[in-house]
Amino acid sequence: MTKADIVNEIARATGLDRASVLTTVEQFMEVVKGSLANGENVYLRGFGSFIIKERKAKTARNITKKTSLIVPAHNIPAFKPCPSFKEEVAKQ
């Protein structure tokens, strides 16, 4: 499902015009990205959490050049679904 599919589905279900739904969905994504960029997790009860995972520094290998390099510690965004969401997907 793409962002356009989500917008169309919400517009059909709510009766709102597609342009306002698109603006709302895009603003939601901007708020989530901004919060994660500021180091804040986003919790949506009954859906899941957008969290920041910390990756430790590690040694990586470039097998074609036969060299090693250090990948520094860094943060990555992640999604953790709530238990009811996991159950619903598992039933499919």
N, C-alpha and C positions, 0 to 999 in steps of 0.2 A: 504494500500500500504506500502510495506516495503522498506528499503534502497536498497535492491537488485533490487526490481521492479523499483525504481527510476533510478538507474544506468542503468538498461537494457533499459528503455524507452529513456533516454537521449542518450545512445550509438546508439540506433536504429535511433533516429531522426536526430542525427548530423553526423553519420557515423564514429565517433571516436571509438577507441578500448575501450573495457570495463574496462581494467586496468587503463587507464588514467582518465576515467570518475569517477571511484571509488576513485582514489586518490584526484581528484578535489572535489568531494562531501564530503569526509572525512575531507579535509583541510578546506572547507567552514564551516563545523560543528565545527571544532576546533577553528577557528577564532571567530565565534559567541559565543561559550562557554567562550573563553578567554576574549573577550570584556565584556561580562556580569559579569564575575568574577572580572574584574577590575572596575566595576561600570559604564560602558559605555553602553548605549542603541545602538541597531543596527537598522537602518532605511533602508528599501528597498522600494523605490518608486514604487507604483503600485501593491505591494504585501502586505506589512504590516511591523510591527515593533516588534522586540524582545526587551522587556523592563524588568526592574526590578521593582517588586512591593514590597512595604514595608508592612509587617504585624505587627500590634501592639501587645504588650504583652497582654495575656489574661489568664483567669482562666479556667482550664479544669477539668473535673471530671472523675475519674475512678470509674465507677458504681459498678464493682465487689468488689472492696476493700472499697468502700464508702469513698474515700479520694479526696481531691482537690490538684491540683498542678498548678504552674504558668508556662505557656509556654512563654518564653522570646520573645521579638520583633526580627524579622528576615526578611530577604529578600528572595524572590522567583522569578525565571524567569517566564515570561509570554509572550504570543504572542497576538498582537492586529492587526487584519486584517484591511486593508484599506477599505474605503466605497465601492469601485467597486468590491472588492473581496467578501464582505458581500452580495452585491446584486447578484452576480453571483451564490453564494452558495444558496441563498434564492430561486432562480428560479428553482432549482433542485427539 
